[in-house]
Amino acid sequence: MNTEKNKQIGETLDHLFKDSKYDMVKAMKGFAKGAFKPITPSNFKDVYLSISKAQGEDLVRLIKSNNIQNIVEFGTSFGISTLFLALGVLETNGSIITTELIDSKAQKAIENFESAGVSDLIEVRIGDALETLKNHEDSIDMLLLDGWKDLYLPIFKMLEPNFHENTFIYVDNANMSDTKEFLKVIGQDASYLFQTEFGGDVVIIRKKGAHNIKRVW
Ligand SMILES: C[S@@+](CC[C@H](N)C(=O)[O-])C[C@H]1O[C@@H](n2cnc3c(N)ncnc32)[C@H](O)[C@@H]1O
């Protein structure tokens, strides 16, 4: 275990969680600027919208106990969730591809990964995930869905050929209406198993046929 690196990631995460406390204020400013216009991702350009620390810690355990190596993340924001993924793959010798639509957020995430000393583990792809993850060739051990919810289904379908029988799909914000629609569609496919975990807000879907899944919850 690389304790020095873990410490560096932990310090970066502490700093980011402190900063994310002001998310609501930043979101309100974004809305005020765009008043009377439809809400777009740019309204959230200064807002983290991150997973919680508890979710991050569960993700780390999930990665380590199932030896997850190849991770794809939809929705980087400023990189909080990605840093938890990095804590996991440090132990499994894995790596992460993460993608973010808004350039300024992606640039900030890249800086955060440098501060945490984990840039070598993370490839950041800037742009629309439907483009940046197109023609993905490698097998995926875990897909973390945490971008705009109406894209969960097309992204899932696009990457489905890269899933194997032990692939995890971690779905954040399972209680949101677009996510529910997505889950309804996937739930009709008998080749997937659902596990609602972490306080019911997250669903883990995995391909059926996996016999050695180690639960961490
Ligand atoms: C909920 S936030 C991600 C939070 C992050 N996973 C974390 O926990 O720190 C969702 C992010 O998805 C990004 N996003 C939205 N649509 C996208 C798209 N089509 N392609 C890539 N990123 C997108 C947004 O800009 C936003 O930063």
The ligand as an ORCA input file, in Angstrom:
! r2SCAN-3c Opt
* xyz 0 1
  C     -22.885     15.056    -11.080
  S     -21.539     15.846    -11.875
  C     -20.219     14.684    -11.685
  C     -19.684     14.609    -10.288
  C     -18.444     13.765    -10.141
  N     -18.658     12.423    -10.645
  C     -18.032     13.691     -8.688
  O     -18.639     12.899     -7.944
  O     -17.132     14.455     -8.307
  C     -21.967     15.611    -13.556
  C     -20.949     16.136    -14.546
  O     -21.258     15.565    -15.821
  C     -20.897     16.505    -16.800
  N     -21.585     16.189    -18.062
  C     -22.881     16.454    -18.389
  N     -23.158     16.041    -19.639
  C     -22.007     15.470    -20.108
  C     -21.655     14.866    -21.354
  N     -22.518     14.767    -22.354
  N     -20.389     14.391    -21.476
  C     -19.485     14.501    -20.478
  N     -19.769     15.080    -19.284
  C     -21.009     15.559    -19.101
  C     -21.353     17.823    -16.203
  O     -20.719     18.925    -16.820
  C     -21.006     17.638    -14.724
  O     -19.751     18.216    -14.429
*
